[in-house]
Amino acid sequence: MTGSPENGRYKQVLVVRSDLKMGKGKIAVQCSHAAVSASEEARKSSLDWWRTWMHEGQSKVAVKVSGLSPILDLERRSRENGLPFYVVRDMGLTQVEPGTVTCIGIGPGPVVKVDLLTGDLPLL
């Protein structure tokens, strides 16, 4: 399978709010929600990207932001740049209030496009 002109490499980035002080297990579950749901969005809207990403091994990176505002900015910028994404709003059964935005999954998409939005964020 060949890649796109954007160098043929694809990835997904999971962006977690660090201000919520979620436990490690909670973070893992929220990232899982973001990864699966953003992947499904990509499968529906960007099938070629999704297929190549699946073939390449489903590269993922987890990063952090300090609050809600950066997540909402990433949501807006993902939409503007044509990247698949999914914002996780928690059910509120354990560590956070119902409806709390905990993270966003961006991609899979071309590394160069995803990195424009997330490349400067610190690793989780």
C-alpha positions in Angstrom: 0.0 0.0 0.0 1.5 3.4 -0.9 1.3 6.5 1.2 0.1 9.9 0.3 2.2 12.9 -0.8 2.4 13.9 2.8 5.3 11.4 3.2 3.1 8.3 3.6 3.3 8.3 7.4 0.1 8.5 9.5 -0.5 8.7 13.3 -3.1 9.5 15.9 -2.5 11.8 18.9 -4.4 11.5 22.2 -4.4 14.7 24.1 -5.2 14.5 27.8 -6.1 17.2 30.3 -3.6 17.1 33.2 -5.5 19.6 35.4 -8.2 16.9 36.2 -5.7 14.8 38.1 -7.2 11.6 36.8 -5.6 8.3 37.9 -3.5 6.3 35.5 -6.3 3.8 34.9 -8.8 6.6 34.2 -6.4 8.2 31.8 -5.9 4.9 30.0 -9.6 4.4 29.6 -10.2 8.0 28.4 -7.4 7.6 25.9 -9.0 4.3 24.8 -12.3 6.0 24.2 -10.6 8.8 22.2 -8.5 6.3 20.1 -11.3 4.1 19.1 -13.8 6.9 18.5 -11.4 9.1 16.5 -10.4 6.0 14.5 -14.1 5.3 13.7 -14.4 9.0 12.6 -11.4 8.5 10.3 -12.8 5.3 8.9 -16.0 7.1 7.9 -14.5 10.3 6.6 -10.9 9.5 5.5 -10.9 5.9 4.6 -7.6 6.0 2.7 -5.8 7.6 5.7 -7.4 5.0 8.0 -6.4 2.1 5.9 -2.8 3.2 5.6 -2.6 3.9 9.3 -3.9 0.4 10.1 -1.4 -1.1 7.6 1.5 0.9 9.1 0.8 -0.3 12.7 -1.6 2.3 14.1 1.0 4.7 15.5 -0.3 6.7 18.5 1.2 9.4 20.7 -0.1 10.5 24.1 0.4 14.2 25.1 -1.0 16.5 27.7 -2.5 20.0 28.0 -3.2 22.0 31.2 -7.0 22.5 30.8 -10.2 22.6 28.8 -9.3 25.6 26.6 -6.5 23.9 24.6 -8.8 20.8 24.0 -11.5 23.1 22.5 -8.9 24.9 20.4 -7.6 21.6 19.1 -11.2 20.5 18.3 -11.7 23.7 16.3 -8.3 23.5 14.5 -8.9 19.8 13.7 -12.2 20.6 12.1 -10.6 23.6 10.1 -7.8 21.3 8.9 -9.9 18.4 7.9 -8.6 16.0 10.4 -10.8 13.4 12.0 -11.2 13.8 15.8 -13.2 12.8 18.8 -13.7 14.8 22.0 -14.3 12.5 25.1 -17.0 13.7 27.5 -17.0 11.5 30.6 -20.1 9.8 31.9 -19.1 11.0 35.4 -19.4 7.6 37.2 -16.0 7.7 38.9 -13.4 10.5 39.1 -14.9 13.5 37.3 -18.3 15.2 37.0 -20.7 14.1 34.2 -20.0 15.8 30.9 -16.4 16.7 31.7 -14.2 16.9 28.6 -11.2 14.7 29.5 -9.3 14.3 26.2 -9.4 14.5 22.4 -8.2 12.0 19.9 -6.9 13.5 16.6 -6.4 11.4 13.6 -5.3 9.1 12.2 -4.0 11.5 9.7 -0.8 12.5 7.9 2.0 13.1 10.4 2.7 16.5 8.9 -0.9 17.6 9.4 -1.3 16.2 12.9 2.0 17.6 14.0 1.0 21.1 13.0 -1.6 21.0 15.7 0.1 18.8 18.3 3.8 18.7 17.6 4.7 21.2 20.4 2.7 19.5 23.2 4.6 17.6 25.9 4.4 13.9 26.1 2.1 12.4 28.7 
